[in-house]
Structures are given as C-alpha cells and as structure tokens.
C-alpha cells in the first residue's frame, strides 16, 4: 500500500476492539510486516500510588501481558515472534524497539486531554520527539 516494510504497533492490550490494530492492518501490505509492542510500567511508577509489587507479581504481570499480546497477534495473522512486551517508560521503550527493528512506521493510539496533549496524548507526543520514522497517531 504505502511501501512500509517494518511497522511497529504500540498497543494497549486492555483496549476493547483495538482500533489501533485495525488501522495498522489497513496500512500494512501483510500482517507479517507488523511488530506488536506493549509497554507496562516499571515498579517505580506504581510505588507513589501506594501499590508495590513483589518480583513474582511483576513477572506474572509480564507473562499475562505477553499471553494477551500473542492472542492479538494470532487473531490478526501477525507472527508470534513479532510480539514484544517491555517494562519502562512507554515513549522510551517505543523509541528503543523502533530503532531495534528499524521500523519505518510507528502506529500508536492517542486520547489526549488538554493542550498539546489534547491533540496527541502524552505518550504519542513523547514518541514524536526524536523518532526517526513516520508516526500514525490513531484517535481512540
């Protein structure tokens, strides 16, 4: 369609219906060109809210996330090896993974609330800064 060879799709695995995935499939010539990424927060992001996870709980959370992402991949025809779950800052991890796979397009959802974030959302805005490829921000 547009000639994109490696498309990184940053997904919220808890989003019902997943419009971001639908848009990515519409842009891709083939589901095999898609690489799915879900980023979960590190423990330090939870602690200020009074929620502390033990290492076993974090491992379990990551395993559940990997399983859900693989379900989305299978349903969409994306190869299982094209799925990845990362822990950290979403924008930083999306940048890191996009560079690692040499992505030429990032597809990300956005639901901003105020100011510039109204247009993009904080994660989508963070992804745009310093990215070396095209970004498709899908309003969810």
C-alpha positions in Angstrom: 0.0 0.0 0.0 2.4 2.7 1.2 5.5 0.7 1.0 6.2 0.3 4.7 8.3 -2.8 5.4 8.5 -2.7 9.2 5.6 -1.3 11.2 5.8 -1.0 14.9 2.3 -1.1 16.5 2.3 0.2 20.1 -0.8 -1.4 21.6 -2.8 -1.0 24.8 -3.7 -4.7 25.3 -6.6 -3.7 27.5 -8.4 -1.6 24.9 -11.6 -3.3 23.7 -11.9 -3.6 19.9 -8.4 -2.2 19.4 -8.8 0.4 16.7 -5.0 0.9 16.6 -4.6 -2.7 15.5 -7.3 -2.3 12.8 -5.6 0.8 11.4 -2.2 -0.9 11.4 -3.6 -3.9 9.5 -5.2 -1.4 7.0 -1.8 0.3 6.3 0.2 -2.9 6.1 0.6 -4.9 2.9 0.8 -8.0 5.1 0.3 -8.7 8.8 3.8 -10.2 8.8 5.2 -6.6 8.4 3.7 -5.7 11.8 5.6 -5.8 15.1 3.5 -5.6 18.2 4.7 -3.9 21.3 3.1 -3.5 24.7 4.8 -1.4 27.4 4.0 -1.8 31.1 5.2 0.4 33.8 8.2 -0.4 36.0 7.7 -0.9 39.7 8.9 2.6 40.5 5.8 4.0 38.6 3.4 2.2 40.9 5.1 3.0 44.3 4.0 6.6 44.5 0.4 5.4 44.4 0.9 3.1 47.3 0.9 -0.1 45.1 4.1 -2.1 45.4 4.5 -5.4 43.6 6.9 -8.2 44.5 9.1 -9.5 41.8 6.9 -12.6 41.3 3.9 -10.4 40.8 5.8 -8.3 38.2 6.9 -11.5 36.4 3.3 -12.7 36.4 2.0 -9.4 35.0 4.6 -9.5 32.2 3.7 -13.1 31.4 -0.1 -12.2 31.3 0.8 -9.3 29.0 2.8 -11.5 26.7 0.0 -14.0 26.5 -2.6 -11.3 25.7 -0.4 -9.8 23.0 0.2 -13.2 21.4 -3.6 -13.7 21.3 -3.9 -10.4 19.5 -1.1 -11.4 17.1 -2.7 -14.8 16.3 -6.1 -13.3 15.7 -4.6 -10.7 13.4 -2.3 -13.0 11.5 0.9 -11.5 13.0 3.7 -13.9 13.6 4.2 -14.7 17.3 7.9 -13.8 17.0 6.8 -10.2 16.1 5.4 -9.6 19.6 7.3 -7.9 22.4 6.4 -6.8 26.0 8.7 -4.2 27.6 8.8 -2.7 31.0 9.6 1.0 31.4 8.6 4.4 30.1 6.3 3.9 27.1 7.8 6.6 24.9 11.4 5.5 25.6 10.6 1.8 25.1 8.8 2.5 21.8 11.8 4.5 20.6 14.2 1.8 21.6 12.2 -1.0 19.9 11.6 1.0 16.8 15.3 1.5 16.4 16.0 -2.1 17.1 13.7 -3.4 14.4 14.5 -0.4 12.1 10.8 0.5 11.8 9.7 2.8 9.1 6.3 3.5 10.7 5.0 3.6 14.2 1.3 3.2 14.8 0.1 4.4 18.2 -3.2 5.3 19.8 -3.9 8.6 21.4 -6.6 10.0 23.6 -5.1 13.3 24.9 -6.9 15.6 27.3 -5.6 19.1 27.3 -3.2 21.5 25.5 -0.8 19.7 23.1 -1.9 16.5 24.8 -5.4 17.2 23.5 -4.0 16.6 20.0 -1.7 13.7 20.7 -1.7 12.4 24.2 1.4 12.4 26.4 2.8 9.0 25.1 2.2 9.8 21.5 3.7 13.3 22.0 6.7 11.7 23.6 7.1 9.2 20.8 7.2 12.0 18.2 10.2 13.7 19.8 13.3 12.1 18.5 11.7 9.4 16.3 13.4 8.6 13.0 10.4 7.3 11.2 6.8 8.2 10.3 4.2 8.0 13.1 0.5 7.3 12.6 -1.5 8.6 15.7 -4.9 6.9 15.8 -7.6 8.7 17.8 -9.2 6.2 20.2 
